[in-house]
Amino acid sequence: MGFWTFMEGLLLLANAMAILNEDIFLAPRGWTLAELQAGRRSSLKGQIIGLIHACQFMRLSLIILNIVIIVIKLVSG
C-alpha cells in the first residue's frame, strides 16, 4: 500500500464521519458534545466525538478535496 492509497483511505474515513447525522445516529448513543462532561473530553470517547465534529465542521474543505482527488484520478487514469 502506497502513501497515495493511504491518503485516499483517510479521505474516505473523513467523508464517512462528516455525513453522520447527530440527531439520528449520534444522540441516541450518547455521542454528542452536549452530553460529554468537561472532564471526560480527554478520554478516547471524547477525542472521537471531537474528531467527528471537526469533520462535520470541515465539510466544505472535504468537498473541495474530493473534487481535486476526482480530477486527479480522471487525468492520471
Buried (B, 14 or more C-beta within 10 A) or exposed (E): EEEEEEEEEEBEEBBEBBEBEBEEEBEEEEBBEEEBEEEEEEEEEBEEBBEBBEBBEBEEEBEEBBEEBEEEEEEEE
